[in-house]
Amino acid sequence: MGTGLVDTWANTDKFGPIYPFVGTEVFLVIVGVIFWIAWHVWQIKAETAEFNADIEKIKERGGIVKILEEEKQREIQD
């Protein structure tokens, strides 16, 4: 029975690498690092946009002091 390119397991010290995609390790690491950095850049931009939207909502409601006073009144009423 054949298991790929290996016919016998008697001389395993003479084998080279037998895993798939041999020789692509450096390329895959480079692609992974680029993807990782791109994801961080995208995440930072998305979080900044969300933060700015939240700041605008706070300004529309009259500022943080007014919002905190409203929360305090709701706590007292409950």
C-alpha distances in whole Angstrom, upper triangle without the diagonal:
4,7,9,11,10,8,10,12,15,17,17,21,20,18,21,20,17,19,20,23,24,27,29,30,34,34,33,35,38,37,37,40,42,41,42,46,46,46,48,51,50,51,54,55,55,56,59,60,60,62,64,64,65,68,69,69,71,74,74,75,78,76,74,78,78,75,75,78,77,74,77,79,76,75,79,79,76
4,6,8,7,6,9,11,14,16,15,19,18,16,17,17,14,16,17,20,20,24,25,27,30,30,29,32,35,34,34,37,39,38,39,43,43,43,45,48,47,48,51,53,52,54,57,57,57,59,62,62,63,66,67,67,69,72,72,73,76,74,72,75,76,73,73,77,75,73,75,78,75,74,78,78,75
4,7,6,7,9,10,14,15,14,17,16,14,15,14,11,12,13,17,17,21,22,23,27,27,26,28,31,31,31,34,36,35,36,39,40,39,42,44,44,45,48,49,49,50,53,54,54,56,58,59,59,62,64,64,66,68,69,70,72,70,69,72,73,69,70,73,72,69,72,74,71,71,74,75,72
4,6,8,10,12,15,16,14,17,16,13,13,13,9,11,11,14,15,18,20,21,25,25,24,26,29,28,29,32,33,33,34,37,38,38,40,43,42,43,46,47,47,49,52,52,53,55,57,57,58,61,62,63,65,67,68,69,71,69,68,71,72,69,69,73,72,69,72,74,71,71,74,75,72
4,6,9,11,14,13,13,15,13,10,11,11,9,11,12,14,14,17,19,21,24,24,24,26,29,29,29,32,34,34,35,38,39,39,41,43,44,44,47,49,49,50,53,54,54,56,58,59,60,62,64,65,66,68,69,70,73,71,69,73,74,71,71,75,74,71,74,76,74,73,77,77,74
4,6,7,10,10,10,13,11,9,11,11,9,12,14,16,16,19,21,22,25,26,26,28,31,31,31,34,36,35,36,39,40,40,43,45,45,46,49,50,50,52,54,55,56,58,60,61,61,64,66,66,68,70,71,72,74,72,70,74,75,72,72,75,74,72,74,77,74,73,77,78,75
4,7,9,10,11,14,13,11,14,15,13,16,17,20,19,22,25,26,29,30,30,32,34,34,35,37,39,39,40,43,44,44,46,49,49,49,52,54,54,55,58,59,59,61,64,64,65,67,69,69,71,73,74,75,78,75,74,77,78,75,75,79,78,75,78,80,77,76,80,81,78
4,6,7,9,12,11,11,14,15,13,16,19,22,21,24,26,27,30,31,31,32,35,36,36,38,40,40,41,44,45,45,47,50,50,50,53,55,55,56,59,60,60,62,64,65,66,68,70,70,72,74,75,76,78,76,74,78,79,75,75,79,78,75,78,80,78,77,80,81,78
4,6,6,9,10,9,13,14,12,15,18,21,20,23,25,25,29,30,29,31,34,34,34,36,39,39,39,42,44,43,45,48,48,49,51,53,53,54,57,58,58,60,63,63,64,66,68,68,70,72,73,74,76,74,72,75,76,73,73,77,76,73,75,78,75,74,78,79,76
4,6,9,10,10,14,16,15,18,21,24,22,25,28,28,31,33,32,33,36,37,37,39,42,42,42,45,46,46,48,51,51,51,54,56,56,57,60,61,61,63,66,66,67,69,71,72,73,75,76,77,79,77,75,78,79,76,76,79,79,76,78,81,78,77,81,81,78
4,5,6,7,11,14,14,17,20,23,20,23,26,26,28,31,30,31,34,35,35,37,40,40,40,43,45,45,46,49,50,50,52,55,55,56,58,60,60,62,64,65,66,68,70,71,72,74,75,76,78,76,74,77,78,75,75,79,78,75,78,80,78,77,80,81,78
4,5,5,9,10,11,14,17,20,17,20,23,22,25,27,27,28,31,32,31,33,36,36,37,39,41,41,43,45,46,46,49,51,51,52,55,56,57,58,61,62,62,64,66,67,68,70,72,72,74,72,70,73,75,72,71,75,74,72,74,77,74,73,77,78,75
4,6,8,11,12,15,19,20,18,20,23,22,24,27,27,27,30,32,31,33,36,36,37,39,41,41,43,45,46,47,49,51,51,52,55,56,57,58,61,62,62,64,66,67,68,71,72,73,75,72,70,73,75,72,72,75,75,72,74,77,75,74,77,78,76
4,7,10,11,15,18,19,16,18,21,21,24,26,26,27,30,31,31,33,36,36,37,39,41,42,43,45,46,47,49,51,52,53,55,57,57,59,61,62,63,65,67,68,69,71,73,74,76,73,71,74,76,73,73,77,76,74,76,79,76,75,79,80,77
4,7,8,11,14,16,13,15,18,18,21,23,23,24,27,28,28,30,33,33,34,36,38,38,40,42,43,44,46,48,49,50,52,54,54,56,58,59,60,62,64,65,66,68,70,71,72,70,68,72,73,70,70,74,73,71,73,76,73,72,76,77,74
4,6,9,12,13,10,12,15,15,18,20,20,21,23,25,25,27,29,30,31,33,35,35,37,39,40,41,43,45,46,47,49,51,51,53,55,56,57,59,61,62,63,65,67,68,70,67,66,69,70,67,68,71,71,68,71,73,71,70,74,75,72
4,6,9,10,7,10,12,12,15,17,17,18,21,22,22,24,26,27,27,30,31,32,34,36,37,37,40,42,42,43,46,47,48,49,52,53,54,56,57,58,60,62,63,64,66,64,62,65,67,64,64,68,67,65,67,70,68,67,70,71,69
4,7,9,8,11,13,14,17,18,17,19,22,22,22,25,27,27,28,31,32,32,34,37,37,38,40,42,42,44,46,47,48,50,52,53,54,56,58,58,60,62,63,64,66,64,62,66,67,64,64,68,67,64,67,70,67,66,70,71,68
4,7,6,10,11,11,15,16,15,16,19,19,19,22,24,24,25,28,29,29,31,33,34,34,37,39,39,40,43,44,44,46,48,49,50,52,54,55,56,58,59,60,63,60,59,62,63,60,60,64,63,61,63,66,64,63,67,67,65
4,6,9,9,10,14,14,13,15,18,17,18,21,22,22,23,26,27,27,29,32,32,32,35,37,37,38,41,42,42,44,47,47,48,51,52,53,54,57,58,59,61,59,58,61,62,59,59,63,62,60,62,65,63,62,66,66,64
4,6,6,8,11,11,10,13,15,14,15,18,20,19,21,24,24,25,27,29,30,31,33,35,35,37,39,40,41,43,45,46,47,49,50,51,53,55,56,57,60,58,56,60,61,58,59,62,61,59,62,64,62,62,65,66,64
4,6,7,10,11,11,13,15,16,17,19,21,21,23,25,26,27,29,31,31,33,35,36,37,39,41,42,43,45,47,48,49,51,52,53,55,57,58,60,62,59,58,62,63,60,60,64,63,61,64,66,64,64,67,68,66
4,6,7,8,10,11,13,14,15,17,19,20,21,23,24,26,28,29,30,32,34,35,36,38,40,41,42,44,46,47,48,50,51,53,54,56,57,59,61,58,57,61,62,59,60,64,63,61,64,66,64,64,68,68,66
4,6,5,6,9,10,11,12,14,15,16,18,20,21,22,24,26,27,28,30,32,32,34,36,37,38,40,42,43,45,46,48,49,51,52,54,55,57,55,54,57,59,56,57,60,60,58,60,63,61,61,64,65,63
4,5,5,6,9,10,10,12,14,15,16,18,20,21,23,24,25,27,29,30,31,33,35,36,37,39,41,42,43,45,47,48,49,51,52,54,56,53,52,55,57,54,54,58,58,56,58,61,59,58,62,63,61
4,5,5,6,9,10,11,12,14,15,17,18,20,21,23,24,26,27,29,30,32,33,35,36,37,39,41,42,44,45,47,48,50,51,53,54,52,51,54,56,53,54,57,57,55,58,61,59,58,62,63,61
4,5,5,6,9,10,11,12,14,16,16,18,20,21,22,24,26,27,28,30,32,33,35,36,38,39,41,42,44,45,47,48,50,51,53,51,50,53,55,52,53,57,56,54,57,60,58,58,61,62,60
4,5,5,6,9,10,10,12,14,15,16,18,20,21,22,24,26,26,28,30,31,32,34,36,37,39,40,42,43,45,46,48,49,51,49,48,51,53,50,51,54,54,52,54,57,55,55,59,59,57
4,5,5,6,9,10,10,12,14,15,17,18,20,21,23,24,26,27,29,30,31,33,35,36,37,39,41,42,43,45,47,48,50,47,46,49,51,48,49,53,52,50,53,55,54,53,57,58,56
4,5,5,6,9,10,11,12,14,16,17,18,20,21,23,24,26,27,29,30,32,33,35,36,38,39,41,42,44,45,47,49,46,45,49,50,48,48,52,52,50,53,55,54,54,57,58,56
4,6,5,6,9,10,10,12,14,15,16,18,20,21,22,24,26,27,28,30,32,33,34,36,38,39,41,42,43,45,47,45,44,48,49,46,47,51,50,48,51,54,52,52,56,56,55
4,5,5,6,9,10,10,12,14,15,16,18,20,21,22,24,26,27,28,30,31,33,34,36,37,39,41,42,43,45,43,42,45,47,44,45,48,48,46,49,51,49,49,53,54,52
4,5,5,6,8,10,11,12,14,15,17,19,20,21,23,25,26,27,29,30,32,33,35,36,38,39,41,42,44,41,40,44,45,43,43,47,47,45,47,50,49,48,52,53,51
4,5,5,6,9,10,11,12,14,15,17,18,20,21,23,24,26,27,29,30,32,33,35,36,38,39,41,43,40,40,43,45,42,43,47,46,45,47,50,48,48,52,53,52
4,6,5,6,9,10,10,12,14,15,16,18,20,21,22,24,26,27,28,30,32,33,35,36,37,39,41,39,38,42,43,40,41,45,44,42,45,48,46,46,50,51,49
4,6,5,6,9,10,11,12,14,15,16,18,20,21,22,24,26,27,29,30,32,33,35,36,38,39,37,36,39,41,38,39,42,42,40,43,46,44,44,47,48,47
4,5,5,6,9,10,11,13,14,15,17,19,20,21,23,25,26,27,29,31,32,33,35,37,38,36,35,38,40,37,38,42,42,40,42,45,44,44,47,48,47
4,5,5,6,9,10,11,12,14,15,17,18,20,21,23,24,26,27,29,30,32,33,35,37,35,34,38,39,36,37,41,41,39,42,45,43,43,47,48,46
4,5,5,6,9,10,10,12,14,15,16,18,20,21,22,24,26,27,29,30,32,33,35,33,32,36,37,34,35,39,38,36,39,42,40,40,44,45,43
4,5,5,6,9,10,10,12,14,15,16,18,20,21,22,24,26,27,28,30,32,33,31,30,33,35,32,33,37,36,35,37,40,39,39,42,43,42
4,5,5,6,9,10,11,12,14,15,17,19,20,21,23,25,26,27,29,31,32,30,29,33,34,32,33,37,36,35,38,40,39,39,43,44,43
4,6,5,6,9,10,11,12,14,15,17,19,20,21,23,25,26,27,29,31,29,28,32,33,31,32,36,35,34,37,39,38,38,42,42,41
4,5,5,6,8,10,11,12,14,15,16,18,20,21,23,24,26,27,29,27,26,30,31,28,29,33,32,31,34,36,35,35,39,39,38
4,5,5,6,9,10,10,12,14,15,16,18,20,21,22,24,26,27,25,24,28,29,27,28,31,31,30,33,35,34,34,38,39,38
4,6,5,6,9,10,11,12,14,15,17,19,20,21,23,25,26,24,24,28,29,27,28,32,31,30,33,35,34,35,38,39,38
4,5,5,6,9,10,11,12,14,16,17,19,20,21,23,25,23,23,27,27,25,26,30,29,28,31,33,32,33,36,37,36
4,5,5,6,9,10,10,12,14,15,17,18,20,21,23,21,20,24,25,22,23,27,26,25,28,31,29,30,33,34,33
4,5,5,6,9,10,10,12,14,15,17,18,20,21,19,19,23,24,22,23,27,26,25,28,31,30,31,34,35,34
4,5,5,6,9,10,11,12,14,15,17,19,20,19,19,23,23,21,23,26,26,25,28,30,29,30,34,34,34
4,5,5,6,9,10,11,12,14,15,17,19,17,17,21,21,19,21,24,23,22,25,27,26,27,30,31,30
4,5,5,6,9,10,11,12,14,16,17,15,14,18,19,17,18,22,21,21,23,26,25,26,29,30,29
4,5,5,6,9,10,11,12,14,16,14,14,18,19,17,19,22,22,22,25,27,26,27,30,31,31
4,5,5,6,9,10,11,13,15,14,14,18,18,16,18,21,20,20,24,25,24,26,29,29,29
4,5,5,6,9,10,11,13,11,11,15,15,13,15,18,17,17,20,22,21,22,25,26,26
4,5,5,6,9,10,11,9,9,13,14,12,14,17,17,17,20,22,22,23,26,27,27
4,5,5,6,9,10,9,11,14,14,13,16,18,18,18,21,23,23,24,27,28,28
4,5,5,6,9,9,10,13,12,11,14,16,15,16,19,20,19,21,24,24,25
4,5,5,7,5,6,10,9,8,11,13,12,13,16,17,17,19,22,22,23
4,5,5,5,8,10,10,10,13,15,14,16,18,19,20,22,24,25,26
4,5,7,10,12,11,10,14,15,14,16,19,19,19,22,24,24,25
4,6,8,10,8,7,11,12,10,12,15,16,16,18,20,20,22
4,7,8,6,7,10,11,11,13,15,16,17,19,21,21,23
4,6,6,6,9,10,11,13,15,16,17,19,20,22,23
4,5,5,6,9,10,10,12,14,15,16,18,20,21
4,5,5,6,9,10,11,12,14,15,17,18,20
4,5,5,6,9,10,11,12,14,15,17,19
4,5,5,6,9,10,11,12,14,15,17
4,5,5,6,9,10,10,12,14,15
4,5,5,6,9,10,11,12,14
4,5,5,6,9,10,11,12
4,5,5,6,9,10,11
4,5,5,6,9,10
4,5,5,6,9
4,5,5,6
4,5,5
4,6
4
